Amino acid sequence: VPLSEASIPVNDWGLIRSDITYDVVPVRGGAFFRLNEYLDRFHISMTSLNLDPKMNKVEIKKALVEMLSISGLKDSYVSMVCSRGRPLIPGSRDPRDCRNYFYAWCVPYIYVIKPEIIKTGATALISDSFNRIEKSSVDPTVKNYHWGDFTRGLYEAKEQNFDTVLLTDTDNNITEGPGFNVFAIKGDVLITSSNGVLLGITRRTVLEIAEEL
């Protein structure tokens, strides 16, 4: 269906509790980028949260390919999602009573930083006010919608005329930004955090290229 007509129940636990996981795979020139690796990470996230949509990787891949084909998009942002759903027993607060389900959607490709800004270089504020959510509370290696820390950081950055924000952990180490991993170059060494961050597929690609260079 058109994205404007897609819906989920207003009392879905994915919405009211952020009891949900997702992953996003980019499509460029009509081709998925490292799709199998995104599917692997999505499966790991679902397993970590005890989510089971009763679909295997092959079935999810087929659904994504069919959806993209119908959309006609050649450059796209393709999201796969698994939500806790609603309890089959009304009033239950036991997550085991919910029927988990899968859904997916796609839109034209979304840039984390707009191309016109990339040409001149983006600015980023390292927030002094807000830290990344503790990994003991929300596992950052499981892709999630817990963006309270990022949203507050973005307000802080935008109010000071920065393009985006970088968050630190409670020990003041750089973690990541809203939707991207962070790298630094010191001399001829490329550095990126492996702690308190989502282990991005793009991050992995950059590290592989760096090894070759």
N, C-alpha and C positions, 0 to 999 in steps of 0.2 A: 504494500500500500504506500501511497505518498507519505513522507515523514510527518506531514502536518495532520494526517489521519491516524497515525500510530498511537496506541495508548496502553497504559498499564493501570491496574486498580489503584485508587488513591490510598488504600490501606495496605498496599504491598509492602512487605518488610524491607525489600530493597530500597524503597523510597523513604519509609518512615524511620528505619533503623540503619540505613546504609549497609544492610546485610546482603551484600552483593559483590560480585567481582566482574571484571571485564578485561578485555585487551583490545588493542587497536593495531591493525596492520595497514601500512601504506600501500597504495597502488599507484604506480607511475608508468605511463605509456601503455596502459592496459594490462600490466603484469603485477602480481603480488610480490612484495619484497620479503623474502625469507619466511614465507607463510608457515611452513612446518615448524619453525622455531617459535613463532608466535602461538601456534596451536599447542605446542608443548608447554609453554609458559602458562597459557590459559588453563590447561589441564592441571598443572601443578597448583595453581591458585585455587581452582575449584576443590581439589583434594584437600588442600590446607584448611579450607573453610567448611569442609563437610557438605559441599554442594554437589548434587548429582542430577543433571537435567535429563538423564536417560538417553544421552546421545554420545557416541564415541567420536574420535577425532575425524574419522573418515566422513561421518554424517555431518559434522559441523563444517568441515571443509567444503563439502558438496553444497550445503546451504549458502555459504559465503560466495562461492563461485556462481551459483545460480542467481543470487541476489544482485551481484555486481553485473552480470550479463544482462539482466532485465533493466538495470538502471542505465546502461549505456555509458557509464562514466569511465574515462580513460585515466584520469588522475583523481584518486579518491582516498578518503579516510574511512576505513571499514572497521566498525566496532562489533565485537562479539561479547555477549553479556550473559551471565547466569545469576538469577535472583533467587532469594529464599522463597519468595511467593507468599501466600497466605496460609494460615493453619486450616487444615481440612476439618478440624474440630473447632467450632466457633468459640472464641474466648481463650483458647489455649495459648500459653506463653512458652511452650516447649518447641524449640526450633525443629525437632524431629517430627513434629506433626504437620510441617509445611510441605507442599508439593513444589519442588524447585523446577524452574523452567528456563529455557534458553530463548534469547531473541537477538536479532542483529539489525544493524542499520548502516547506511552509507550516505555520505554527502561528498560534494566536491572537496578536493584536497585542502586540508587546513594547515597553514604555516604557524608554528609556534612563534616565530619572529617573522614579520612581514618582509617579503623580498626587497622592498625599497629601503628598509632599515638595514637589512643584511649587507647591502652594497656599501654602506658607510660605517657599519659596525653598531651593535646594540650596546646600550648601557644597562648595567645591573647593579642594584643596591644589595649589599650584604646586610640583612636586617639585624639591627641591634635589639629589636623589641620582641620578635617572635622566633621561637625555635621550631624545628621539625618535630612532629609528634614522636614520642619515644617509641622505639621499635619493640619494646616490651609490651606496649599497649596496642599498637597497630603495626603489623609486620609490613615494612615498606617493599619487601620482595613480592608481596601479593598485591596486584594492581587493584586499587580501591578508589572510592569516591570521597574519602575523608580529606576534604580540601580546606577545612577551617583554618589551618595554619597558613596554607598558601594564599588563601583569599585575604586574610588580614595582612600578610606580607605584601601582597600586590597593592592593596590600598596604600600602605606606607610608601611603597616605591613610586606609585603613580602620583601621589601627592607631592613627591619631591622631584617629579619630572624624569624618573628613570623608566626605561622600557619594561623591565622585569625585575624579579627579585631572586636572590639566593638565600636559602635558609641554612643555619648551622644547627648542630646538635647541642646538647647542654654542656659539652666540653669545648664548644666554640670551634669545632671542626666543620668545614663546608660539607654539606650533604648533597642537595640537588635543588633544582628550580621547579616551578610549576609546569610539569610536562616534559622535562628534559634533564639529562645527566650533565655534569659539569666536569670540564677538563682544565688543567693548567699546564703550561710549559715552563720548565725551569732548566735553562741550558738546553741540552739535547734530550731531556727526559720528559715524557708525557705522564702526567699524574691525574688519577681520577679516584674518587672515593669508592670503596667496595663495602662500606659500612653505613647502614641507615639509609640506603637508597634502593630504588628499583633497578635491577640489573638489566639495563636496556639492551634490546637487540641492536639498535644503532650504536650504542656504546660498545658492544662486542665487535661490531664491524670496524669501528674506528681503531680499536685495540689491535685487530688483525692487520689492518692497513699499516699501523705504526710498526708492528713486528716486521712486516715485509720491508719497510723503509729503513 
